[in-house]
Amino acid sequence: MIGKTRIGLGVTAVGVALALASCGGGGLTSDSQGGAAATTGDILLGMVTPLSGSSAAIGPYMKNGAQLAINELNASGGVLGRQLKLVAEDEGCDPKTAAAAAAKLVTAGISVSVGGYCSSATLPTLSIFGKANIPMIIPAANSTDLIKDKLPNVFLLNGTGAQQAQAAADFMKSAGLKAAALVDDNTSYSKDITTRTAKDLEGQSTKVVNQQSVTAGEQDYSAAVTAILRANPDIVYWTGYYQEGGLIIKQLRAAGYKGKIMVADGSVDKQLVTIAGKDNAQGVLATMTQTPQTIPGGETWIASYKKAFNADPGPYSTQSYDAVRVAAEAIKNAGNTNGKDVIAALEKIDGFKIFSGSLKFTPEHTLTNGGFDILVVKGDDFALNN
């Protein structure tokens, strides 16, 4: 989780990583460059995901979800008669770290990238994978900044920031709320959602009475809390990640705020409840695409995950599972692992079943339906808000 002030580091890292990815050493095979694809050996899928830092809890969910799909596909014979193998690298929700990780995966010779959690960290990887003609099926990161340049290799398997903002605004209006405070952490993902939510609420019955950005990584958000209390909103919508979200919830409740609190998908994790305190977190709402626990009939998949990893699945485990399955389907339909052919096959997918429904990418390479639900904290976890 980093603020916009550190995006410059990511830009510098892109230059370094592109230079690394252009060096020799056998990493950039003709397969990854879009030339004559390899026909033997394992098909490598790369994942850049947070394995360190304040969002490190998400990384294992994504990595395990992807590995479960690979295990199932390999048990059924693999793809094109070849086995799949996952290669994971840490993004740390940091652009510089993510750029270096992407360069490593290009050098390793991956055929498809199936990672990306923090949007600000995923952004500098786009050009690195793009130069190598490596398709990106992004399961979590969803800022509209990721698709604004219409890069041919970039596909989002999560609802976009625009779709999430609309879901938040629709809830506020339908719930009859009159005043909203919008708070972000100034990263691409978080700022995108608050900006779009404010736009969606223009001219509506719900008015934005406070909109502010805070600095990620701090412990004291009393200034932000004071500004919110002065504005007297019916609802506070936090669009950053769970570390800061938990602290803001805790400090809002300690200061006497009695209104509704909603968080965006980057805060949907049990860690939010732990940080905020169980009592403070009860009733906190969230805009979120499906989680294993909110999917009708998801018990069988959860049991398979727990059997494989002796742990409960969490946010973005199902999306990562689907990212691998979509990658495998595209490779199968392409008949090879040539990047350009796989990209063309991804664009032609129509009706492939994933957890969120039947997949068909829009011309912008996003989901036709964002699939955002409203969740609520009950006990120590999130559940559907019925």
C-alpha positions in Angstrom: 0.0 0.0 0.0 1.7 3.2 -1.2 0.6 6.7 -1.9 0.7 8.5 -5.1 3.9 10.2 -3.9 5.8 7.0 -4.4 4.5 6.2 -7.9 7.7 7.8 -9.2 9.7 4.9 -7.7 7.5 2.5 -9.8 8.3 4.4 -13.0 12.0 4.2 -12.3 11.6 0.6 -11.5 9.9 0.0 -14.8 12.9 1.3 -16.7 15.2 -0.9 -14.7 13.0 -3.9 -15.1 12.6 -3.4 -18.8 16.3 -3.3 -19.2 16.7 -6.5 -17.2 14.0 -8.2 -19.2 15.7 -7.2 -22.4 19.0 -8.8 -21.3 20.2 -12.2 -22.5 20.5 -15.2 -20.4 17.8 -17.4 -22.0 14.9 -16.0 -20.0 13.1 -14.4 -22.9 12.3 -17.4 -25.0 10.6 -17.2 -28.3 7.6 -18.5 -26.5 7.2 -15.4 -24.3 8.1 -13.1 -27.1 5.2 -14.2 -29.3 7.3 -16.1 -31.7 7.4 -19.9 -32.2 6.0 -21.2 -29.0 7.6 -24.0 -27.0 5.8 -27.4 -27.3 7.4 -29.4 -24.5 8.1 -29.0 -20.8 5.9 -27.3 -18.2 3.8 -24.3 -19.0 4.8 -21.7 -16.5 2.1 -19.3 -15.1 3.4 -16.3 -13.2 1.8 -14.6 -10.2 2.9 -11.2 -8.7 1.1 -11.0 -5.3 1.7 -9.5 -1.9 3.8 -11.9 0.2 5.2 -9.2 2.4 4.0 -5.9 3.8 0.7 -4.9 5.3 -1.4 -6.8 2.7 0.6 -10.0 3.0 -2.4 -11.9 4.3 -3.9 -11.8 0.8 -0.9 -13.4 -1.0 -1.4 -16.9 0.2 -5.1 -16.8 -0.6 -4.3 -15.9 -4.2 -1.3 -18.3 -4.5 -3.3 -21.2 -3.1 -6.3 -20.5 -5.2 -4.2 -20.6 -8.3 -2.4 -23.7 -7.2 -5.6 -25.5 -6.6 -6.7 -24.9 -10.2 -3.3 -26.1 -11.4 -3.5 -29.3 -9.3 -6.9 -30.1 -10.8 -5.9 -29.3 -14.4 -2.7 -31.3 -14.1 -4.6 -34.3 -12.6 -6.8 -34.2 -15.7 -3.8 -34.3 -18.1 -2.7 -30.7 -18.1 -3.0 -28.4 -21.1 -1.9 -29.5 -24.6 -0.4 -32.5 -23.0 1.8 -30.4 -20.8 1.7 -29.8 -17.1 1.2 -26.3 -15.6 3.5 -24.8 -13.0 3.0 -21.7 -10.9 5.9 -19.3 -10.3 5.0 -16.7 -7.6 6.9 -13.5 -6.8 6.3 -10.8 -4.2 4.8 -7.4 -5.1 4.6 -6.1 -1.5 2.0 -3.6 -2.7 4.9 -1.6 -3.9 5.6 -0.5 -7.5 9.4 -1.0 -7.3 9.1 -4.4 -5.8 6.4 -5.4 -8.3 8.4 -4.3 -11.3 11.4 -6.3 -10.2 9.1 -9.3 -9.6 7.6 -9.0 -13.1 11.1 -8.9 -14.6 12.0 -12.1 -12.8 8.9 -13.8 -14.2 9.7 -12.7 -17.7 13.2 -14.1 -17.3 11.8 -17.3 -15.9 9.8 -17.7 -19.2 6.2 -17.6 -18.0 3.5 -17.9 -20.7 0.7 -16.0 -18.8 0.6 -13.8 -15.8 -2.3 -14.6 -13.4 -1.5 -12.1 -10.6 -1.9 -8.5 -9.5 -3.4 -7.4 -6.2 -2.6 -3.7 -5.5 -3.4 -1.6 -8.5 -0.5 0.9 -7.9 1.9 -2.0 -7.8 0.3 -3.7 -10.8 0.5 -0.6 -13.0 4.3 -0.7 -13.6 4.2 -4.4 -14.5 1.9 -3.7 -17.5 4.6 -2.5 -19.8 7.1 -5.2 -18.6 4.7 -8.0 -19.5 3.4 -6.2 -22.5 6.9 -5.8 -24.1 7.3 -9.6 -23.7 3.9 -10.3 -25.2 2.8 -12.0 -22.0 -1.0 -12.0 -21.5 -2.1 -10.7 -18.1 -5.3 -12.1 -16.5 -5.5 -9.9 -13.4 -7.7 -11.5 -10.6 -7.8 -8.7 -8.0 -6.3 -5.3 -9.0 -9.2 -3.3 -10.6 -8.3 0.4 -10.9 -9.6 1.8 -14.2 -6.0 3.1 -14.7 -5.1 -0.4 -15.6 -7.2 -0.3 -18.7 -7.0 3.4 -19.7 -4.3 2.8 -22.3 -6.2 -0.2 -23.8 -3.1 -2.5 -23.8 -4.0 -5.6 -25.7 -2.4 -8.0 -23.2 -4.3 -6.8 -20.1 -7.5 -8.5 -19.0 -9.3 -7.9 -15.6 -11.1 -10.8 -13.9 -12.4 -8.6 -11.1 -15.0 -5.9 -11.4 -13.6 -2.4 -12.1 -13.3 0.6 -9.9 -16.1 2.2 -11.9 -18.4 -0.8 -11.2 -17.5 -0.8 -7.5 -18.2 2.9 -7.2 -21.5 2.5 -8.9 -22.4 -0.3 -6.5 -21.5 1.9 -3.5 -23.5 4.9 -4.8 -26.5 2.7 -5.6 -26.5 1.3 -2.0 -26.3 4.8 -0.5 -29.2 6.0 -2.5 -31.4 2.9 -2.0 -30.7 3.0 1.8 -32.0 6.6 1.9 -28.7 8.0 3.2 -28.4 11.8 3.0 -24.8 12.5 3.6 -21.6 10.6 2.8 -17.9 11.0 3.7 -15.5 9.5 1.2 -12.0 8.6 2.4 -9.1 7.2 0.3 -5.4 6.5 0.7 -4.4 8.4 -2.5 -3.3 5.3 -4.4 -4.6 4.7 -7.9 -7.1 2.0 -6.8 -8.4 3.9 -3.8 -8.6 7.4 -5.3 -10.3 6.0 -8.4 -13.2 4.6 -6.4 -13.8 7.7 -4.2 -13.6 10.0 -7.3 -16.1 7.9 -9.2 -18.4 7.5 -6.2 -18.5 11.2 -5.8 -19.3 11.6 -9.5 -22.0 9.0 -9.3 -23.7 10.8 -6.4 -23.8 14.2 -8.2 -27.4 15.4 -8.3 -28.6 12.5 -6.2 -30.3 12.5 -2.8 -27.1 11.4 -1.1 -24.7 14.4 -0.9 -20.9 14.1 -0.4 -20.2 16.2 2.7 -16.6 15.2 3.2 -14.0 13.9 0.7 -10.4 13.5 1.8 -7.2 11.5 1.3 -5.1 10.1 4.1 -1.5 8.8 4.1 -1.2 5.0 4.2 1.0 3.5 6.9 0.2 5.9 9.7 -1.2 5.0 13.1 -3.1 8.2 14.0 -6.0 9.3 11.8 -7.5 11.7 14.4 -7.4 14.6 11.9 -9.4 12.7 9.4 -11.8 11.5 12.1 -12.3 15.0 13.3 -13.1 16.3 9.8 -15.6 13.4 9.4 -17.3 14.2 12.7 -17.7 17.8 11.8 -19.3 16.9 8.5 -21.8 14.7 10.3 -22.3 12.0 7.5 -24.7 9.1 7.6 -22.1 6.9 6.1 -18.3 6.8 5.8 -16.9 5.0 2.8 -13.2 3.9 3.1 -11.7 2.7 -0.2 -8.2 1.8 0.9 -6.8 -1.4 2.5 -7.6 -3.2 5.7 -4.6 -2.1 7.8 -5.6 1.6 7.7 -9.3 0.7 7.4 -9.3 -1.1 10.7 -7.6 1.8 12.5 -10.0 4.3 11.0 -13.0 2.3 12.1 -11.5 1.9 15.6 -10.8 5.6 15.9 -14.2 6.6 14.4 -16.0 4.5 17.0 -13.8 5.7 19.8 -14.6 9.3 18.9 -18.3 8.6 19.1 -19.3 8.2 15.4 -22.6 6.2 15.3 -23.3 6.2 11.6 -22.7 3.5 9.0 -19.3 2.6 7.8 -18.6 0.9 4.4 -15.2 -0.3 3.0 -14.1 -1.2 -0.5 -12.8 -4.6 -1.5 -9.2 -4.0 -0.5 -10.4 -4.0 3.1 -12.4 -7.2 2.9 -10.4 -9.5 5.2 -10.7 -10.9 8.7 -7.7 -8.7 9.6 -9.9 -5.7 9.3 -12.1 -7.1 12.2 -9.0 -7.9 14.3 -7.5 -4.4 13.8 -10.8 -2.5 14.3 -11.8 -4.7 17.3 -14.7 -7.1 16.9 -17.3 -4.9 18.6 -16.3 -1.9 16.5 -16.4 -3.9 13.3 -19.9 -5.3 13.7 -22.2 -4.1 11.0 -19.4 -2.6 8.8 -20.5 -2.9 5.2 -18.4 -3.6 2.1 -18.5 -3.5 -1.6 -17.0 -6.8 -2.8 -17.1 -9.3 -5.6 -17.6 -12.9 -4.6 -15.7 -14.5 -1.7 -15.7 -18.3 -1.2 -18.0 -17.9 1.8 -20.6 -15.8 -0.1 -20.9 -18.1 -3.2 -24.1 -20.1 -3.3 -23.0 -23.8 -3.2 -19.4 -22.9 -2.5 -19.0 -25.4 0.3 -17.5 -28.1 -2.0 -14.9 -25.8 -3.3 -14.0 -24.6 0.2 -13.7 -28.2 1.3 -11.3 -28.9 -1.6 -9.2 -25.8 -0.7 -9.0 -26.8 3.0 -8.0 -30.3 2.1 -5.2 -29.1 -0.1 -3.8 -26.4 2.1 -5.1 -27.1 5.6 -6.4 -23.5 5.8 -9.5 -21.6 5.1 -9.7 -19.7 1.7 -10.0 -16.0 1.7 -10.6 -13.0 -0.6 -9.4 -13.4 -4.2 -8.7 -17.1 -3.8 -11.6 -17.9 -6.2 -10.7 -15.2 -8.6 -7.1 -16.5 -8.7 -8.5 -20.0 -9.2 -10.5 -18.8 -12.1 -7.6 -16.8 -13.6 -5.6 -20.1 -14.0 -8.6 -21.8 -15.5 -9.2 -19.0 -18.0 -5.5 -19.0 -18.9 -5.6 -22.8 -19.5 -8.8 -22.4 -21.6 -7.2 -19.7 -23.8 -4.0 -21.7 -24.2 -6.0 -24.8 -25.2 -8.1 -22.8 -27.7 -5.0 -21.1 -29.1 -3.3 -24.5 -29.5 0.0 -23.1 -28.3 1.5 -20.7 -25.7 2.4 -18.0 -28.2 1.5 -14.7 -26.4 -0.3 -13.1 -29.4 -2.3 -16.3 -30.0 -3.3 -16.6 -26.4 -4.4 -12.9 -26.3 -6.6 -13.5 -29.4 -8.1 -16.6 -27.7 -8.9 -14.6 -24.6 -10.8 -12.1 -26.6 -12.8 -14.8 -28.2 -13.9 -16.5 -24.9 -17.7 -16.5 -24.7 -19.6 -18.4 -22.1 -16.8 -20.0 -20.2 -18.1 -20.7 -16.6 -16.3 -18.9 -13.8 -17.4 -18.2 -10.2 -18.9 -14.8 -11.2 -20.9 -16.3 -14.1 -20.4 -16.8 -17.8 -17.2 -15.1 -19.0 -17.1 -12.8 -22.0 -14.7 -9.9 -21.9 -15.9 -6.5 -23.0 -13.9 -4.7 -25.8 -12.0 -3.0 -22.9 -11.0 -6.5 -21.6 -13.2 -6.1 -18.4 -16.0 -8.3 -17.1 -19.4 -7.6 -18.7 -20.9 -7.6 -15.2 -18.8 -6.4 -12.2 -20.7 -8.6 -9.8 -20.3 -6.4 -6.7 -22.3 -7.5 -3.7 -22.8 -5.6 -0.4 -21.3 -7.6 2.5 -21.5 -7.0 6.2 -19.3 -8.0 9.1 -21.0 -10.6 11.3 -18.9 -12.0 14.1 -15.3 -12.2 12.9 -15.9 -12.3 9.1 -17.9 -10.8 6.2 -21.2 -12.3 5.0 -23.8 -11.2 2.4 -25.9 -8.3 3.6 -29.4 -9.8 3.3 
